[in-house]
Amino acid sequence: MKGFFLYVMAVLYIIAGSYHFINPRIYSRMMPTLVPWHRPIVYISGAVEIILAILLIPVVTRVYAAWGVILLLIVIFPANIQMMLNFYRKRNPYLWITILRLPLQLVLIWWAWLYTF
């Protein structure tokens, strides 16, 4: 079962990373204003997601890729907070989704951690 969920995780990160290239505007708006070069960072983070997802598959790179996913999730956490703040300021009715997304990061970190040993 652990192997199945590894492939699920890899596919999800490939899809998420690809979407950075398909619709970068969404991710650019999530970026905190103090972070410069929004568009290049969106593309870089998307590429990193795809690369890490691919590196999760081979056993020889899996542990490093899992730690990379954990690091990436920590680094992008401020963007999730920024998205929540944006939704709050605009009184977006989907604010609740952005609030639920914050603890979801911990679940995703735990999921990646399962493949670090």
N, C-alpha and C positions, 0 to 999 in steps of 0.2 A: 504494500500500500504506500509506503514511503516513496518508492520509485515513481508511482503514478502521480503523486502530488508534486514531485520534483518536476515532472514534465508539464503539469498544469501551471506551476509557478513560472517555468521558463516561457511557456506560450503567452501567459499573461504579461510578462515583462517585454516580450517581443512586440505584442500588440500595443502596449502602453508606450514603448519607445518609438514605435513606428508612428503613432499618433502625434508625436512631437513634430514630425516632418509634414504630416497631413494637415494639421491645424495648429501651427505654432502660436497663433494669436491668443488662443485660450491660455496657454502656458505663460506667455509673456505677461498677460494681465495678472497672473498669480504671483509674479515676482515682486518681492519687496522693493520699494522705490530706492532704497540705498544701494541696491545691487546694480552695478552698471552692465551694459551690453546684454540686455535681456534676450534678444533673438539668438545671438551666438551661444549663450548659455543654454537656451532651450534646445538647440540642435545638439550641443555637446552632451547634455544630460540624456537626451533621447538615444544618441549613439551609445552612450555608456550603458544604458538599460538593455539595449539590444545585445551588445557585446557580452555583458555579464550573464544575460539569459542563455546565450550560446555556450558560454564557458561553464555554466552549471551542469551541462550534460556529461562531458567527459569526467571520469572519476579523478583523473590527475589534476584537473583545474577546479573541481567542484568546491573544495574548502575555501580557496582564494576568492572564487566568484561569490560564494555565499557571504563571506566577510565584506566583499565589495558591495553587495546588495544592501547589507546592513548599514554600511557607511553612507551609501547613496541615500537611503531612507532617512538617515539622520540629517544629512546635508540639505535635503529638500524640504524638511519639516517646516522651516520658516515660510516657504511658499504656501503650504497648507494653512498656516495661521493667517497669512496675508489674504488668501482666498476667503476665509471665514470673515475677516474684518471687512473685506470688500462687500460681501453679501450682507453683512450687518448694516453697513453705512447706506447701502442702497435699499434696505428693507426688502431684500429678495425673499420670497416665500420659501425658497429652498435652503435657507440658512441652516436648518436642522441637519441637512445632509453634510454640510461642511463641518458642523460640530461633531457629528458622528465619525467623520473621516479622521479626526485627530487621534482618537484611541485606536482606530484601525491601523495606524502606523505601527503601533506596538505589536499588534497581531502579525503584521507583515514582517516585522523584525524577528519575532519569535519563529515564524515559519522559515525564514532564511537561516536562522540560528540552528535549526534542526539539521542542517547540512554542513555545519562547520566542524563536525567530528566524525 
